[in-house]
Amino acid sequence: MKRDEKVFEVIQKERERQTNGIELIASENFVSDQVLEAMGSVMTNKYAEGYPGARYYGGCQNVDITENIAIDRAKELYGAEWVNIQPHSGAQANMAVLLACLQPGDTFMGLDLSHGGHLSHGSPVNSSGILYKPVGYMVDEKTGTVDYDAFEKLALETKPKLIICGASAYSRDWDYKRMREVADKIGAILMADISHPSGLIARGLLNDPMPYCHIVTTTTHKTLRGPRGGMILIGHDFDNPYGKVTKKGIIRKMSSLLDSAVFPGVQGGPLEHVIAAKAVALGEALSDDYKTYVEQVKKNAKVMCDEFIRKGYGVVSGGTDNHLMLIDLRKNFPLVTGKMVENTLVRADITVNKNMVPFDSRTPFQTSGLRIGTPAITTRGLKEADMPVIVDMIDNVISNIKPDGNQCTIDEDVIIETRKKVNAMMSPRPLFAW
Ligand SMILES: *Cc1c(COP(=O)(O)O)cnc(C)c1O
């Protein structure tokens, strides 16, 4: 058959875009060649509904092996007792947990969307908000960090059956212990969605949710640096607040509910090519190189955040503990919106995303904030010394934006000059430098 140039030309263009630009979207990363190879393999041809050793189709002897390798490596990496590696995405992992733990109409709690939470934690346009009754807790307006006292009060008042900790745009660590104490007071299940800081948690750079949360979900493609996908985990220390069942018994019960919720609850056949790639990525994440990588991600984020603060930028919560920061433009650029900055920077080959800041007066389409993360540029091999250079370029672009209502203009020379510097910095670097 003739090669489909129409599609492969575009893929080549996308490779060039990724290679030449500075990627600061906090949820993105670059996978290794062997992760790509596994993902683009014949494993995609196989139907394997069910789980290793218990499939609805024949010929699963090979995919059983890769799926078991992925599960074993995930258990080792996170210190988990049980893992479901099949969710097609983070949102589907969360959907499966809610399906397993709640009845339609039940109340659950998650961090408010405009305060950093994720769509799948109760947005009215997501199944979590359509089928169940979400209650949103918030960050404190002054500190920009989760207000645990207000959280406790709200939990005791609304008695959710399940509480979600974790977020998409939150730069601080979580007090899982405190949240578990609150969950225990009302007999709620505590779930951590660690999609974003997953890799940092796995290698001990942030608090560990496994001892405190009954269930943990994560994506595999953010800091973890694997293929696009999700997984669900239960820790060794899962302990049962609901009655006279042994720890082993409750894990068995909970895990079988979760397995059924993933398949056939919300999915059909698993993506065995992606699962093979998950196995490869999890193997990488167990290596010394990966430990060095996540340490560098954290160092880069801290240096970059300090540099924005030094230049007078508002940063939600005043800093970062993890791989990302949330810039509040209202402090020194009150007329500039997140959307203007996102659209202008992309023309200079710098990608960030506009983001609501807590208590934002603008809509999610405009926003007053920017979310910036270091996982992708760290994979490209950038170090602490490169961070002030990047902040300078971003600051120069933002300072030259001339806002006019929701529109803006900028001197074209600023874009051309910046793009030149960006391309010179990045084009010689491989996508995956580790
Ligand atoms: C990214 C993210 C998800 C969803 O991941 P998808 O794979 O895009 O569905 C879920 N929860 C949180 C907290 C996230 O940041």
The ligand as a Gaussian input file, in Angstrom:
#p B3LYP/6-31G(d) Opt

LIG

0 1
 C       -4.702000      15.421000      33.696000
 C       -5.591000      15.075000      34.830000
 C       -6.604000      14.115000      34.707000
 C       -7.090000      13.541000      33.392000
 O       -6.279000      12.992000      32.569000
 P       -6.707000      12.601000      31.063000
 O       -5.759000      11.517000      30.760000
 O       -6.558000      13.832000      30.274000
 O       -8.114000      12.129000      31.103000
 C       -7.309000      13.752000      35.838000
 N       -7.060000      14.323000      37.015000
 C       -6.132000      15.281000      37.164000
 C       -5.913000      15.872000      38.512000
 C       -5.368000      15.695000      36.077000
 O       -4.478000      16.672000      36.230000

